[in-house]
Amino acid sequence: MPGSKPHVLLVATEVSPLAKVGGLADVVGALAKEFQRLGKVKVSVALPRYHEVDKCLMSEHITPRRREEFAVAIGTQSLMGAIEHVVYHDIDVYLVDQPHYFKRNGIYFDETYKIDYADNLERMAFFTRFVFEALKVLDLKVDVIHAHDWQCGLFPFYLKSLYKMDGFFKNTKSVFTIHNLSYQGIFSVEQYGILGVDWKYFTINGLEFYGHINLLKAGINFSDMITVVSETYAKEIQLPEFGNGLEGIIREKAAAGQIVGIMNGVDYEEWNPETDEYLPVHYTAKSLDQKKAFKMTYLKDKGISQPDPGRPLLGMVSRLVDQKGLDILLEIVPQLMEQGVYLTVLGQGKEEYEVRLRDLARHYAPALILSITFDVAESHRIIAASDMLLVPSRFEPAGLTQLYAMAYGTLPVVRKTGGLADSVKHGVTGFVFEPYTPEALLGMVSQAIATYKQNPTQWEKMMKNAMKEDFSWKQSAHKYLEIYKHLLQE
């Protein structure tokens, strides 16, 4: 790489622990920390300043180093905003402060009414334009802009359209990471004027997608390199079943060597049963009795006065959406409960699934524990207390919960797809089924239950195997560094 230390700017709409909705935040936050630890690049992060970000900075008494206010053009409007530079855990963070767009009851949608914000295209366009202009105002040259998911798909696009002739960005390259191809950021063509670009970009090789604007497609078409979050998923999205209408362009990019699968990792500072701040007791592979004891404590806390240690606890921590296999799981809950198990589910999402889970929880109380919410602390407790974690996804680009589970000696039961296929070894670190059917899921969970009850020696061996697995970010971070190096040598 030219120069002493190339500057990489990670841009995302959520970054843990500053603002988090799902796994995207965990990935970007952990990747930034790993880059900082390795010291091979200078890493900075840019994201919107939400209420959640304010709370996090206030709790840690973070003082801003610099704040600049200016306006950018969005469509026919000129809108004011501010860029605020803070240093969070030795990482430079640039916050886009625009209360109208970002100080809301939810990041992507209204948490009260569960509907997407009607002006999401405008919000993302503002965030993108403001970051580009802020870099100039701050005289902050970056070598690589690494954008994440559809919300940041305009970064590669604007770099090669609006800022193509801007000498400030002459040597800047872009990397675009797809975390989930099924979320694409599709908007009505009537909103095209918001983007502030020529109509020549509204083509099949640009932003056009069946007569609509597609921000994910913008990121794919205009970035210098595309990464996806597991090797298997990089292959799957070239097929109609997983490509969501973009499989053609994905195949073209793959053939040109512009798509790379890089498995997500785990931030073991946050996910470690030996030090987890959310657990009242800690344990290692050498003190698994502590894990068993915590399981009993957890069940008692949930209203089971005399829990049976011989009865396995099945956990699920997930968004309650079609992708996550809720349809096939709900079909088999009665058969699972008949086998003598406890089941705990944490998540929120599709109303149909929430209603059905509430009905099942009432019927099987107290053995079926349900928390319809998003709760970081509870997710840690469930993963630590459970004997097995259910991840029966229809598709799963990478998956993180199965990685967390293995670190805690909790054996995942997963479907053979995407990152689940790449990370869990059947009979060694977990249980893997393939057909997406209730019968296949029931058969594999039943096999896991039988192993737990009838062969405790094998079960403990698998637990220890799982806890030995190393999914730290170091290996994945080096792969990203190789991509940056390659781009900057072109």
KEMAR-434434 format. One record per residue (C-alpha): x, y, z. Coordinates in steps of 0.05 Angstrom, whole numbers, plus 5000, padded with zeros to 4 digits. Example, Ala and Ser with C-alpha at 12.3 -4.5 7.8 and 13.67 -1.06 7.14 Angstrom:
residues 2
524649105156
527349795143
end
This chain:
residues 490
500050005000
502650694984
504651145041
505650965113
498750755133
492650785087
486351095115
479950675112
473250985128
467850485149
460950775134
454650455162
447950645191
449150245254
455550095292
455949725358
455749945413
453950655390
447550455354
444949755341
438949425309
442148765288
448248385267
450648935219
452449365279
456348795311
460348675248
462249395234
463949545306
468248925314
471749015247
473649725266
476449485333
480448935298
483449415247
485349875304
488549285341
492449045280
495049745265
495849615190
491150175169
488350805200
481050655211
475351155220
467851055224
462051485200
454751395220
448651825235
447852125304
441551795332
438751865403
442151195419
448951485399
447852085445
446251625503
452451205492
457051805487
454052125549
454751485589
462151455574
463252215580
465852295509
467653005491
467353215417
473853445388
471053845330
464254035302
462954355234
456154585209
454554675135
449054535084
448554025027
443653994969
438553434970
434053474910
431854194905
433154334979
439254585016
439454255084
443754425143
447353905185
453553825227
459353345228
461953185297
468652845308
469352435371
474451915393
471151285418
475850735445
481651045406
477651035340
475851675303
468351695295
464852215251
457552325269
452652635220
448053055262
441453245229
435653195279
430053195228
432852565195
436152195252
433152385320
427151935312
423451355346
427550825310
433250785261
430050495198
422650505216
417950785267
418350335328
411250515349
407650375284
412549865255
412850205186
418750445145
420051185144
417151465079
423351905069
428651355077
431551505008
432252235027
435452055094
440551595062
442152085006
443252635058
447752195101
451952005040
452652705011
454152995079
459752505093
463052665025
462553415038
464853335110
471152985087
472753595046
470954095101
475453715149
480853615096
480552885113
483152465055
481351725057
484151185012
478350695018
471050805033
468250145058
460650185055
455749685086
449049445059
443649805019
443250405065
450350585043
449850354971
450051084949
457251164972
460450764915
455351074867
456551794887
464051674885
463551504811
458052004793
457452644833
464752634857
467852314795
471252954774
472853204844
480353194852
479653104928
477252384916
481652244855
485151644888
479451404933
477050694923
470650364947
468949694977
461749484986
459548935034
452948585025
450448315092
443648075066
441648104993
434248055010
434248765037
435649214977
433049914990
427949964933
424450624921
419550934872
422551244810
418551874827
423751994881
429651994833
430452754837
432552684909
439052364887
441352974849
444352594790
443252544716
437952064689
443451704650
444651294713
437651024714
439150414671
439849664680
447349774690
446050324741
440550404793
434450154755
430949534780
424349354747
422550094741
424750264812
431050544845
435250014879
440650254927
443749564937
444449504862
447850194862
452949934910
454149304870
454749654803
459250224823
463949944877
471049734861
470249084901
464348724932
464648274992
459347835022
459447545091
460946805078
463946385022
457745955014
453146555010
457646844955
455846234914
448546194934
446846904912
448746724841
442646274839
435346504829
433246194895
437746674934
439247234885
432747624895
432847874823
440148074825
443247394810
445047604739
449348194759
452247794817
454547254768
457647784723
461448094781
463647414806
466247224737
470247864736
473347704804
469748274839
466147874892
469447554952
466347175010
469247345078
466347015139
464147465196
467647395262
466247455336
468348005383
470847565439
471548165485
463948215485
462147475474
466247085525
462946665580
469046765624
468147525627
461047675601
458548295638
451248055630
452247405667
452047335743
456846735739
462446585691
465245945664
470245625616
470744945582
473944705647
468244935691
462044725654
458444585720
457845335726
454145355659
449344825685
448345205749
446745845710
441645465669
438045275734
438345995758
435746255691
429745775692
428045955764
428346685746
423246535691
418246235740
420145495739
420945355814
424144665808
427444595740
429543905718
437043895701
435943295656
431243685612
434844075556
433744815547
432845015474
434145745458
432646195400
435146915393
432747195327
428847695287
421947385279
421747405203
420746915147
428246845134
429546565203
425445925196
419746125241
414645785195
417845095201
419545175275
412445365295
409844745262
413844295308
413544645375
408144165402
412343555384
418543865416
414944025481
412343305483
419643075485
420743415552
424544055537
424644775559
424345295503
426246025508
425246515450
427547235445
425947685387
421048125352
418648205280
412847955239
406248025276
403747345253
409647005287
409147425349
401747235357
402946495346
408746485395
404546835448
399146305439
404245745447
407446085507
400646115542
399245395526
405945115548
407545585606
412045595644
416345125601
415945575541
419046255557
417746835509
420647535505
417847945447
423048495449
430248675430
434648595491
442148535487
443048305559
437647775552
440747515488
447247385526
443447035583
439546585536
445746375496
449446225561
443745855595
441445435536
443944735519
442644845445
440945435401
435945365344
437945705278
433445385225
434245945174
431345895103
437746265084
443246585126
448647025094
453346935153
449846855219
452747075285
448546735338
451246045321
458246325330
456446625397
453145985418
459345565404
463646035445
458845905504
458745145495
451545185470
450844715411
447445025350
442244655309
442644975241
440444895169
445944775118
445945455084
450546055078
454946205138
451445665179
454245135131
461145455135
461545485210
458044885243
460744175237
455443655244
456643175302
462843565322
460744275342
453244235330
447643925289
446244065215
440143905173
438944085100
431744035073
427644645091
421944255121
418744185190
420243445187
427743545175
428144055231
424343615279
428643015262
435143395276
432743725340
430243045364
437042745349
440343305390
435443195447
436842445447
444342575448
443643055507
439342565547
442641905529
449942065516
452442615564
459742435550
458942565476
454943205490
460443485535
465743315483
461843695431
461144285478
468644305488
469744235413
465244825400
468645255452
475445125420
473145405353
476446075336
472146555297
475847175318
476147765270
483647725259
483347245199
477447605167
480648285178
486948065142
482647865082
479648565080
486648865085
488748455024
482948734985
484849455004
492049314986
490149044918
485549634902
490750154922
496049824879
491849854816
end
